[in-house]
């Protein structure tokens, strides 16, 4: 396959073979991460490799017992690393205060994800599958303690990789014309927005189990790999909450709006615990 075909066929894989990834391939993946775009070429990125079985289990438990994190032969914890940059600046008679500059943070977060996505694409071309796990963001304090992560470093994303045992079927996406705007932003009508998402998700009125296979495959895969009754629980919750459409499923059940907003305080506290504070008064 050419690169376009690889990108169009990429799927998040959560079912991995018990097969070690050769060291030379891991080194290539790390080379791809290291060569990713970076604002100012500062490269505020660090990657912690998790491969030992016991450590994979610990990481899996930390992020909500997601079995694919435990079963994947390799997980990479992508960190935004201002510690290294600050120390280098100090050693050379200057200051770097990225931990107080929201602009630096946003650019560096993009750097982290560019590095991670470079790994994803190379992994696909080498016959590997991968899945992003963002839950570590709600466990940053625990992760920093567990992995001896110093001040001014934030663990922001896990990428679990391995040889796929199975690959999900096609995942629905919005049509390109919905997300592309020519020359300036083009506001869509309510009807156009409804139609765009209906075209993406299709008919909601299907069996709950079939819907989860399409829209919440994490629950289905968790059952297959750990047998903890996630699918049954999800179906039961959807019925109790009277979920009637895709938007309600996403923002009342899967990512409850009130809980996502409540997480702000925890995230800000974790940022501050790592030395990050974007709300300090600027020096006069």
Backbone bond lengths (Angstrom), bond angles and torsions (degrees), N, CA, C in turn:
res aa  C-N    CA-C-N  psi(-1)  N-CA   C-N-CA  omega(-1)  CA-C   N-CA-C  phi
1 X - - - 1.468 - - 1.523 110.41 -
2 X 1.335 115.24 144.83 1.458 118.53 173.27 1.525 109.09 -81.92
3 X 1.336 117.06 176.20 1.458 120.88 -174.24 1.524 111.73 -61.57
4 X 1.331 117.39 -40.45 1.463 120.09 179.34 1.529 110.49 -60.25
5 X 1.308 117.17 -44.60 1.465 120.76 -179.78 1.523 111.09 -64.72
6 X 1.341 116.67 -38.66 1.465 120.12 177.25 1.526 110.43 -60.93
7 X 1.331 116.22 -43.95 1.461 120.29 -178.16 1.527 111.32 -68.71
8 X 1.317 117.74 -36.47 1.455 121.05 -179.39 1.532 112.09 -74.22
9 X 1.325 116.78 -24.18 1.469 120.45 -177.94 1.525 113.18 -98.53
10 X 1.323 117.07 -3.31 1.463 119.82 -179.45 1.519 110.95 -64.02
11 X 1.314 115.74 134.50 1.460 122.77 174.93 1.520 109.09 -135.59
12 X 1.299 117.78 152.20 1.456 120.58 173.62 1.525 108.70 -71.42
13 X 1.325 115.96 121.70 1.463 122.07 -176.97 1.520 109.31 -103.81
14 X 1.331 116.18 130.61 1.464 120.70 179.91 1.522 112.55 -123.81
15 X 1.306 116.31 4.48 1.463 120.36 -178.15 1.526 107.92 -124.18
16 X 1.342 116.37 104.95 1.455 121.48 -171.53 1.523 112.43 -111.66
17 X 1.329 115.25 148.26 1.458 121.10 172.46 1.527 109.89 -72.74
18 X 1.315 115.44 154.90 1.462 120.75 174.26 1.522 108.03 -82.90
19 X 1.327 114.81 73.64 1.467 121.33 -173.80 1.520 109.21 -139.96
20 X 1.308 115.88 123.91 1.461 121.50 -178.12 1.524 110.80 -69.09
21 X 1.321 116.36 141.85 1.462 121.47 174.00 1.524 107.99 -86.37
22 X 1.332 118.59 124.33 1.472 120.65 -178.82 1.528 112.32 -57.59
23 X 1.325 115.13 146.76 1.470 120.84 -177.39 1.519 111.91 -58.83
24 X 1.333 117.09 -36.71 1.462 119.06 -177.98 1.527 111.47 -66.39
25 X 1.337 116.96 -32.50 1.459 119.95 177.25 1.520 110.28 -72.67
26 X 1.325 117.82 -40.87 1.461 120.60 176.62 1.526 110.29 -59.49
27 X 1.320 116.01 -40.86 1.474 119.41 178.42 1.519 111.42 -63.46
28 X 1.326 117.40 -36.89 1.459 119.86 176.81 1.535 110.79 -65.57
29 X 1.332 116.35 -41.00 1.465 120.01 178.12 1.525 110.86 -61.12
30 X 1.325 115.80 -41.03 1.459 119.98 179.64 1.524 111.18 -69.25
31 X 1.329 116.70 -35.04 1.470 119.63 174.59 1.529 110.73 -61.39
32 X 1.338 115.87 -40.90 1.463 120.09 179.14 1.522 110.60 -63.24
33 X 1.337 117.02 -41.83 1.462 120.66 177.97 1.526 110.82 -62.89
34 X 1.307 115.96 -42.69 1.459 121.28 -177.04 1.524 112.22 -68.44
35 X 1.324 116.72 -25.32 1.460 121.48 -177.18 1.529 112.17 -96.74
36 X 1.334 116.91 7.87 1.464 120.66 -178.18 1.531 110.43 -71.34
37 X 1.342 117.45 160.66 1.464 120.52 176.21 1.529 111.22 -57.68
38 X 1.331 115.83 146.91 1.461 120.74 179.82 1.525 108.98 -150.80
39 X 1.330 116.62 129.46 1.459 121.03 -179.96 1.518 111.77 -59.24
40 X 1.323 116.55 120.55 1.455 121.17 -177.14 1.511 113.44 66.73
41 X 1.321 116.45 8.36 1.467 123.22 -175.86 1.536 111.39 53.79
42 X 1.340 116.12 33.64 1.467 121.02 179.51 1.527 110.80 -76.41
43 X 1.319 117.64 -30.88 1.464 124.60 177.96 1.536 113.32 56.33
44 X 1.328 117.71 60.08 1.465 120.89 178.89 1.528 111.57 -82.71
45 X 1.310 116.42 55.09 1.465 122.54 -174.38 1.524 109.53 -127.35
46 X 1.323 116.65 134.00 1.465 122.20 168.63 1.523 108.42 -129.94
47 X 1.332 116.07 148.43 1.464 121.78 -176.39 1.521 108.43 -128.12
48 X 1.330 116.33 123.40 1.464 121.74 175.90 1.522 107.97 -100.83
49 X 1.329 116.59 123.30 1.460 121.62 -179.38 1.527 110.17 -91.83
50 X 1.315 116.66 130.11 1.459 122.44 177.83 1.526 108.29 -118.50
51 X 1.333 116.67 114.36 1.463 121.01 -175.88 1.525 113.45 -130.42
52 X 1.334 118.17 -31.88 1.461 120.52 -178.51 1.529 110.36 -65.39
53 X 1.322 116.50 139.06 1.464 121.71 -173.32 1.522 111.95 -56.13
54 X 1.323 117.20 -45.25 1.462 120.52 -179.24 1.521 111.15 -62.66
55 X 1.317 116.49 -40.95 1.465 120.22 -179.82 1.524 112.18 -70.95
56 X 1.339 116.57 -31.99 1.465 119.99 174.90 1.527 110.18 -63.89
57 X 1.329 116.29 -39.92 1.464 120.70 178.92 1.521 110.81 -64.77
58 X 1.322 116.76 -43.41 1.464 120.97 179.46 1.524 110.58 -61.86
59 X 1.324 116.57 -44.78 1.464 120.49 179.36 1.524 110.67 -63.05
60 X 1.325 116.48 -41.20 1.464 120.95 178.91 1.521 110.81 -60.65
61 X 1.317 116.72 -44.73 1.469 120.53 179.20 1.520 111.00 -63.66
62 X 1.322 116.30 -36.76 1.465 120.68 -178.45 1.518 111.79 -63.01
63 X 1.330 117.37 -33.00 1.468 121.04 -176.02 1.525 111.93 -104.71
64 X 1.321 116.38 31.92 1.460 119.90 172.61 1.499 115.51 89.57
65 X 1.340 116.84 28.53 1.471 121.51 176.96 1.524 113.07 58.02
66 X 1.317 116.02 41.62 1.459 119.56 176.11 1.536 107.78 -77.57
67 X 1.337 118.04 112.24 1.471 120.62 -170.36 1.521 114.54 -63.95
68 X 1.343 117.43 -27.62 1.464 119.10 -179.46 1.524 111.50 -68.03
69 X 1.327 117.62 -26.15 1.469 119.74 175.82 1.528 109.51 -68.52
70 X 1.312 116.31 -37.81 1.469 120.97 178.01 1.519 111.18 -72.53
71 X 1.329 116.99 -38.15 1.469 120.94 -173.36 1.520 113.59 -84.57
72 X 1.318 117.45 -22.56 1.465 119.61 179.06 1.530 109.20 -67.43
73 X 1.330 118.73 134.01 1.469 120.22 -179.81 1.520 113.84 -67.42
74 X 1.332 116.88 -15.96 1.464 120.60 -179.44 1.518 110.19 -147.41
75 X 1.315 115.54 131.07 1.461 120.71 168.09 1.518 108.06 -124.53
76 X 1.315 115.24 139.08 1.454 121.85 176.18 1.518 108.44 -111.82
77 X 1.334 116.57 123.91 1.455 120.93 173.72 1.525 107.45 -94.18
78 X 1.331 116.05 112.32 1.463 120.99 -179.07 1.527 109.14 -88.60
79 X 1.314 115.32 124.52 1.461 121.80 -176.69 1.522 111.15 -117.90
80 X 1.327 115.39 141.41 1.459 121.55 168.59 1.527 106.11 -84.71
81 X 1.331 116.75 118.64 1.463 121.44 -169.09 1.531 110.81 -118.35
82 X 1.351 115.11 98.94 1.458 120.07 172.51 1.528 111.72 -94.59
83 X 1.324 117.18 -11.19 1.471 120.50 179.53 1.519 110.60 -59.90
84 X 1.320 115.92 -49.73 1.468 120.96 -177.97 1.530 110.88 -62.57
85 X 1.338 116.14 -41.39 1.462 120.45 -177.93 1.531 110.67 -67.53
86 X 1.346 116.11 -43.22 1.462 119.91 -179.81 1.528 110.82 -62.68
87 X 1.321 117.17 -42.88 1.464 120.18 -179.21 1.526 111.08 -65.42
88 X 1.308 116.92 -40.01 1.466 121.21 179.04 1.527 110.38 -63.99
89 X 1.347 115.92 -43.70 1.463 120.07 179.05 1.530 110.36 -61.04
90 X 1.333 116.85 -44.70 1.460 120.83 -178.88 1.525 111.43 -64.07
91 X 1.311 116.31 -38.73 1.472 120.24 179.56 1.523 111.68 -64.44
92 X 1.334 115.33 -19.06 1.457 119.46 -177.76 1.528 112.70 -114.68
93 X 1.336 115.57 26.81 1.446 120.66 170.34 1.507 116.31 71.54
94 X 1.354 117.68 28.97 1.460 119.58 178.00 1.521 109.02 -143.71
95 X 1.329 117.00 -178.86 1.462 121.62 -177.81 1.522 110.79 -121.88
96 X 1.316 114.62 145.73 1.459 121.59 168.98 1.522 106.33 -127.80
97 X 1.328 117.15 121.36 1.458 121.07 -178.80 1.527 111.12 -121.32
98 X 1.314 114.42 48.09 1.462 119.07 178.69 1.511 112.99 -59.11
99 X 1.336 117.47 -28.40 1.466 121.14 -179.01 1.526 111.79 -69.05
100 X 1.336 117.13 -11.32 1.462 121.24 176.35 1.526 112.49 -110.52
101 X 1.302 116.88 -2.64 1.470 121.13 -174.50 1.528 110.21 -112.48
102 X 1.308 116.57 108.60 1.459 120.47 -179.21 1.524 111.15 -58.72
103 X 1.335 117.40 -36.30 1.470 120.34 179.33 1.524 110.78 -61.14
104 X 1.335 117.12 -44.94 1.464 120.08 176.89 1.532 110.83 -59.65
105 X 1.340 115.83 -41.93 1.465 119.28 -179.27 1.525 111.49 -62.18
106 X 1.322 116.55 -46.63 1.465 119.85 -177.40 1.528 111.50 -63.64
107 X 1.321 116.20 -43.17 1.464 119.66 178.40 1.531 109.98 -63.39
108 X 1.325 116.24 -41.49 1.454 120.38 -176.68 1.526 111.65 -72.03
109 X 1.335 117.01 -34.56 1.463 119.38 174.53 1.530 110.16 -60.80
110 X 1.332 115.67 -41.40 1.461 119.56 175.51 1.531 110.64 -61.26
111 X 1.337 117.30 -39.86 1.462 120.70 177.39 1.524 111.18 -58.84
112 X 1.328 115.58 -44.37 1.466 120.54 -179.66 1.523 110.23 -59.38
113 X 1.331 116.35 -45.89 1.466 119.52 -176.54 1.528 111.76 -73.87
114 X 1.330 118.07 -30.93 1.473 119.67 173.32 1.523 109.98 -62.44
115 X 1.333 116.51 -42.06 1.463 120.34 178.99 1.526 110.50 -63.77
116 X 1.328 116.33 -44.07 1.463 120.43 -178.80 1.529 111.13 -64.88
117 X 1.327 117.04 -43.77 1.464 119.65 -178.68 1.527 111.66 -68.62
118 X 1.320 117.49 -30.44 1.465 119.53 174.31 1.525 110.04 -61.97
119 X 1.336 116.12 -39.70 1.467 120.45 176.27 1.522 110.54 -63.67
120 X 1.327 116.54 -43.96 1.467 120.87 -179.45 1.523 111.33 -56.84
121 X 1.324 116.68 -47.92 1.466 120.10 -175.28 1.526 111.62 -68.85
122 X 1.326 117.17 -42.13 1.461 118.86 177.22 1.520 110.14 -65.06
123 X 1.326 117.12 -40.64 1.458 120.79 178.48 1.526 110.91 -57.81
124 X 1.335 116.68 -44.58 1.470 120.46 178.61 1.517 111.06 -58.64
125 X 1.330 116.43 -42.58 1.465 120.18 -177.92 1.523 112.13 -67.75
126 X 1.330 116.59 -19.93 1.466 121.90 -178.84 1.527 112.51 -100.15
127 X 1.340 116.09 9.86 1.460 119.99 177.01 1.509 114.78 85.77
128 X 1.313 117.12 11.65 1.461 121.59 177.93 1.524 110.27 -96.97
129 X 1.326 115.74 156.87 1.445 121.66 171.28 1.511 109.18 -114.80
130 X 1.321 116.46 165.07 1.462 119.79 -178.06 1.516 110.13 -153.80
131 X 1.337 114.62 161.43 1.460 120.73 175.19 1.525 108.52 -146.41
132 X 1.331 115.93 136.10 1.453 121.45 174.03 1.528 109.92 -81.03
133 X 1.328 116.79 140.56 1.461 122.38 175.92 1.529 107.35 -130.02
134 X 1.325 116.34 107.33 1.455 120.29 -175.91 1.517 114.19 -91.78
135 X 1.345 116.65 -2.91 1.465 120.34 -174.40 1.518 112.86 -60.94
136 X 1.315 117.61 -21.11 1.469 119.94 179.55 1.529 111.11 -60.31
137 X 1.322 118.12 -22.33 1.461 120.58 179.54 1.529 111.68 -63.55
138 X 1.335 116.81 -28.73 1.472 119.70 178.05 1.521 111.59 -88.22
139 X 1.338 117.21 0.67 1.464 122.03 179.06 1.526 110.61 -128.09
140 X 1.332 116.44 32.88 1.460 119.55 -173.09 1.526 112.84 -63.87
141 X 1.336 117.42 -39.97 1.460 119.26 -179.81 1.524 110.82 -62.61
142 X 1.330 116.59 -45.95 1.459 120.75 179.15 1.522 111.15 -63.54
143 X 1.333 116.80 -42.64 1.458 120.58 -179.68 1.521 111.27 -64.78
144 X 1.326 116.53 -41.06 1.464 119.20 -179.35 1.530 110.81 -63.47
145 X 1.335 116.04 -38.49 1.463 119.17 178.24 1.524 111.02 -70.03
146 X 1.313 116.59 -44.57 1.466 121.24 -177.00 1.527 111.87 -62.79
147 X 1.310 117.43 -40.58 1.467 120.98 -173.23 1.531 113.29 -104.79
148 X 1.346 115.97 17.94 1.470 121.64 176.01 1.526 111.80 53.84
149 X 1.329 115.67 39.93 1.460 121.05 -178.96 1.526 108.87 -80.16
150 X 1.320 118.48 123.95 1.466 120.82 -174.91 1.522 112.95 -78.24
151 X 1.334 115.44 176.52 1.466 120.71 174.69 1.532 110.06 -57.21
152 X 1.329 114.36 151.64 1.465 123.42 176.21 1.537 112.44 70.34
153 X 1.346 115.55 21.74 1.465 121.37 174.50 1.521 107.95 -131.41
154 X 1.334 117.02 130.35 1.456 122.23 -178.43 1.533 110.78 -121.78
155 X 1.341 118.85 122.55 1.462 120.74 171.97 1.528 109.38 -77.15
156 X 1.323 117.28 116.68 1.464 120.56 -169.60 1.516 114.56 -114.10
157 X 1.321 118.01 -22.53 1.458 119.03 -175.72 1.522 110.42 -156.53
158 X 1.320 115.62 142.24 1.462 122.04 170.91 1.522 107.74 -107.44
159 X 1.317 116.06 137.53 1.458 121.51 171.36 1.522 106.83 -121.22
160 X 1.336 116.18 112.63 1.462 121.17 178.86 1.520 109.03 -97.87
161 X 1.347 115.90 133.51 1.466 121.48 -172.71 1.513 111.86 -132.75
162 X 1.327 115.09 150.85 1.460 121.12 174.66 1.508 110.19 178.49
163 X 1.320 115.01 179.68 1.464 120.43 176.87 1.526 108.55 -81.02
164 X 1.336 117.79 125.71 1.470 119.94 -173.28 1.523 113.02 -66.29
165 X 1.315 115.56 135.52 1.460 121.46 168.35 1.528 109.19 -87.45
166 X 1.320 115.47 -33.88 1.465 121.53 173.70 1.519 108.06 -151.63
167 X 1.328 115.66 153.45 1.465 122.19 -178.96 1.521 108.23 -122.94
168 X 1.325 118.97 131.07 1.465 120.86 -179.48 1.519 111.63 -59.01
169 X 1.324 115.08 154.78 1.453 119.93 175.54 1.525 109.10 -69.41
170 X 1.307 115.47 179.43 1.458 120.68 -177.11 1.526 111.39 -54.47
171 X 1.325 116.05 130.46 1.455 121.97 177.14 1.523 108.46 -96.97
172 X 1.322 115.78 129.83 1.467 119.66 -175.46 1.518 111.05 -69.30
173 X 1.311 115.48 142.67 1.458 123.08 178.51 1.528 109.36 -132.99
174 X 1.324 116.28 158.46 1.454 120.12 170.43 1.519 109.22 -63.06
175 X 1.309 116.67 152.62 1.459 120.80 175.98 1.533 109.45 -69.42
176 X 1.330 118.08 146.10 1.477 120.02 -178.28 1.514 113.87 -53.23
177 X 1.329 117.22 -37.85 1.465 118.74 -176.82 1.537 112.27 -66.11
178 X 1.330 117.18 -16.20 1.461 120.17 178.49 1.524 111.09 -75.23
179 X 1.318 117.07 -35.21 1.462 120.17 -175.42 1.529 113.11 -99.76
180 X 1.331 117.08 -8.73 1.474 120.64 -178.19 1.525 110.02 -97.41
181 X 1.333 115.90 132.46 1.460 122.65 178.83 1.525 108.14 -125.93
182 X 1.323 117.00 130.43 1.457 121.73 -176.77 1.526 111.29 -96.47
183 X 1.319 115.08 119.09 1.458 124.26 174.94 1.534 114.03 71.58
184 X 1.335 118.60 -37.46 1.454 121.59 175.59 1.527 108.46 -154.23
185 X 1.349 114.95 162.47 1.466 119.50 -179.12 1.521 110.39 -64.23
186 X 1.329 115.65 133.86 1.457 121.05 -178.06 1.524 108.64 -114.74
187 X 1.323 117.19 107.88 1.459 121.74 -179.28 1.526 110.18 -69.90
188 X 1.339 115.51 135.44 1.462 120.79 178.60 1.524 110.16 -93.98
189 X 1.304 116.40 152.92 1.459 120.90 175.20 1.534 109.18 -73.35
190 X 1.317 116.36 164.06 1.464 120.15 177.41 1.523 111.05 -57.65
191 X 1.326 116.36 -42.50 1.464 120.35 -179.87 1.533 110.95 -63.47
192 X 1.325 116.43 -40.21 1.467 119.63 179.74 1.526 111.37 -65.91
193 X 1.334 116.59 -38.45 1.461 119.99 178.16 1.527 110.38 -66.83
194 X 1.316 116.16 -45.12 1.470 119.16 178.12 1.522 110.91 -59.52
195 X 1.306 116.43 -44.21 1.460 121.08 -178.95 1.524 111.64 -65.19
196 X 1.327 116.10 -39.16 1.460 120.20 -179.25 1.520 111.29 -61.87
197 X 1.327 117.00 -44.81 1.460 120.17 -179.04 1.527 111.50 -76.21
198 X 1.331 116.91 -30.83 1.468 118.51 174.55 1.522 110.24 -65.24
199 X 1.330 116.07 -40.14 1.462 119.70 178.49 1.530 110.40 -64.68
200 X 1.329 116.69 -33.61 1.458 120.30 178.32 1.522 111.99 -70.25
201 X 1.324 117.01 -50.56 1.458 120.91 -171.08 1.520 114.60 -92.63
202 X 1.344 116.78 -24.67 1.453 118.86 -178.45 1.517 111.80 77.72
203 X 1.318 115.93 -158.93 1.455 122.65 -175.30 1.526 110.20 -76.52
204 X 1.323 116.67 125.29 1.470 120.52 179.88 1.525 111.72 -75.25
205 X 1.299 116.98 -25.47 1.463 121.01 -172.66 1.528 112.11 -80.61
206 X 1.337 114.94 65.74 1.455 121.52 172.99 1.518 107.58 -123.59
207 X 1.313 116.95 171.90 1.463 119.77 178.94 1.520 110.13 -57.50
208 X 1.322 115.58 139.52 1.460 120.54 -176.44 1.521 111.60 -55.80
209 X 1.339 116.90 -39.68 1.462 120.23 -179.06 1.531 110.74 -63.56
210 X 1.319 116.27 -39.92 1.465 120.35 177.90 1.522 110.51 -66.73
211 X 1.313 116.18 -37.59 1.464 120.07 -179.99 1.526 110.26 -64.85
212 X 1.314 117.51 -42.87 1.461 120.74 179.85 1.522 110.95 -63.96
213 X 1.310 117.24 -35.82 1.463 120.68 176.85 1.520 110.51 -59.83
214 X 1.330 115.99 -31.11 1.458 121.12 -178.90 1.523 112.24 -90.28
215 X 1.334 117.38 -40.70 1.458 120.80 -168.35 1.527 115.04 -110.55
216 X 1.328 117.74 -16.22 1.466 120.05 -177.32 1.526 108.37 -144.70
217 X 1.334 114.11 58.80 1.457 119.62 -173.22 1.524 112.00 -64.66
218 X 1.349 117.55 -18.92 1.455 120.42 177.22 1.527 111.20 -57.91
219 X 1.340 117.17 -42.56 1.461 120.81 -179.61 1.521 110.79 -65.16
220 X 1.333 116.24 -41.87 1.464 120.71 -179.44 1.524 110.48 -65.27
221 X 1.335 116.70 -46.20 1.466 120.29 -179.68 1.528 111.68 -67.20
222 X 1.328 116.81 -35.82 1.467 119.77 178.09 1.524 110.14 -61.43
223 X 1.336 116.52 -39.43 1.469 119.76 177.19 1.523 111.58 -65.68
224 X 1.330 115.63 -43.46 1.457 119.23 -178.37 1.522 111.42 -62.20
225 X 1.331 116.47 -36.98 1.459 120.35 -172.62 1.524 114.13 -96.11
226 X 1.334 117.28 -20.68 1.459 118.24 -178.94 1.524 113.96 -131.75
227 X 1.334 117.04 -14.46 1.454 120.67 175.10 1.511 114.89 60.92
228 X 1.339 117.09 40.07 1.459 120.38 -176.21 1.525 113.63 -99.49
229 X 1.329 117.82 9.16 1.461 120.45 174.53 1.509 115.73 78.02
230 X 1.354 116.88 27.60 1.453 119.96 -178.34 1.525 112.16 -65.64
231 X 1.328 116.89 -39.77 1.463 119.96 -178.33 1.524 110.80 -63.87
232 X 1.324 115.61 -46.33 1.467 120.04 178.81 1.527 110.85 -60.63
233 X 1.329 115.78 -42.05 1.468 119.86 178.44 1.526 110.80 -62.24
234 X 1.333 116.66 -45.04 1.459 120.88 -178.10 1.522 111.37 -63.15
235 X 1.322 116.46 -43.82 1.467 120.43 178.59 1.514 109.99 -61.12
236 X 1.321 116.65 -43.61 1.472 121.50 -179.44 1.530 110.76 -62.95
237 X 1.331 116.51 -42.74 1.460 120.36 -179.95 1.527 111.69 -65.65
238 X 1.324 116.18 -40.55 1.465 119.34 178.66 1.523 111.14 -60.91
239 X 1.324 116.52 -37.97 1.463 120.18 179.04 1.530 110.82 -69.14
240 X 1.316 116.45 -44.66 1.469 120.38 -179.47 1.525 111.52 -62.81
241 X 1.334 116.17 -38.04 1.460 120.71 -177.55 1.523 112.55 -85.87
242 X 1.339 115.88 -2.92 1.464 121.85 179.39 1.524 111.21 54.47
243 X 1.320 115.10 49.88 1.465 121.16 177.76 1.521 108.91 -70.08
244 X 1.345 116.34 124.55 1.465 119.59 -173.43 1.522 113.87 -120.14
245 X 1.336 118.17 -5.92 1.456 118.98 179.18 1.526 109.18 -156.30
246 X 1.326 115.66 173.97 1.464 120.88 -174.52 1.524 112.51 -66.50
247 X 1.335 116.90 -38.52 1.459 119.87 -179.61 1.528 110.58 -63.97
248 X 1.329 116.79 -42.56 1.467 120.29 177.17 1.525 110.57 -63.59
249 X 1.322 117.01 -39.90 1.466 120.12 178.43 1.525 110.48 -59.85
250 X 1.339 117.27 -45.31 1.456 121.08 -177.12 1.525 112.40 -69.01
251 X 1.333 117.10 -45.75 1.460 120.00 -166.25 1.529 114.59 -106.40
252 X 1.351 115.76 -0.30 1.457 119.61 170.58 1.521 111.85 -113.54
253 X 1.333 115.90 -28.26 1.465 119.45 -175.52 1.523 113.40 -112.87
254 X 1.325 117.41 -57.73 1.467 119.36 -173.14 1.531 112.05 -74.29
255 X 1.321 116.99 -48.09 1.468 121.94 176.70 1.528 107.72 -126.56
256 X 1.340 118.25 74.68 1.473 120.26 -175.66 1.524 111.54 -55.52
257 X 1.311 115.27 125.92 1.460 120.18 -173.80 1.519 112.20 -55.74
258 X 1.322 118.01 -45.22 1.466 120.01 -176.51 1.524 111.64 -65.85
259 X 1.334 117.09 -34.62 1.466 119.47 178.96 1.524 111.34 -72.55
260 X 1.327 116.16 -37.80 1.463 119.49 178.78 1.529 110.52 -62.72
261 X 1.345 116.34 -39.10 1.461 119.87 178.26 1.531 110.29 -69.30
262 X 1.335 116.89 -39.86 1.456 120.44 179.36 1.527 112.10 -62.34
263 X 1.325 117.14 -27.58 1.461 120.70 -179.98 1.519 112.62 -65.73
264 X 1.334 117.71 -18.21 1.464 120.54 -179.31 1.522 111.89 -52.17
265 X 1.335 116.49 -47.88 1.459 120.70 -176.57 1.520 110.96 -61.88
266 X 1.338 116.96 -41.58 1.461 120.54 -179.65 1.524 111.05 -66.35
267 X 1.335 116.41 -42.39 1.457 119.95 -179.83 1.526 111.42 -65.12
268 X 1.326 116.16 -44.66 1.466 119.68 179.65 1.524 110.33 -61.82
269 X 1.342 116.62 -40.00 1.457 119.98 178.35 1.525 111.06 -64.64
270 X 1.327 117.28 -41.29 1.468 120.54 177.48 1.517 111.39 -64.51
271 X 1.326 116.42 -39.05 1.464 120.21 175.97 1.529 110.05 -59.91
272 X 1.333 115.84 -47.62 1.462 119.55 -178.81 1.524 111.35 -63.64
273 X 1.337 117.00 -37.62 1.460 120.82 178.28 1.526 111.61 -61.45
274 X 1.341 116.07 -26.96 1.464 120.78 178.93 1.527 112.15 -93.18
275 X 1.332 116.46 3.44 1.461 119.93 177.31 1.512 114.72 95.66
276 X 1.345 117.70 5.69 1.461 121.60 -179.44 1.528 109.87 -93.43
277 X 1.311 117.29 131.55 1.459 120.56 176.85 1.531 107.94 -153.65
278 X 1.332 115.01 103.37 1.465 120.53 -178.30 1.516 112.52 -84.97
279 X 1.339 116.74 0.96 1.448 119.88 -173.54 1.523 112.38 -111.05
280 X 1.322 116.50 15.17 1.458 120.15 176.47 1.518 109.86 -71.11
281 X 1.309 116.15 151.51 1.460 120.70 177.58 1.524 109.02 -71.13
282 X 1.333 117.98 131.75 1.465 120.12 178.11 1.517 111.33 -64.35
283 X 1.316 116.63 145.78 1.455 120.83 178.50 1.530 110.52 -69.65
284 X 1.309 116.29 137.73 1.479 120.13 -179.38 1.517 110.45 -79.25
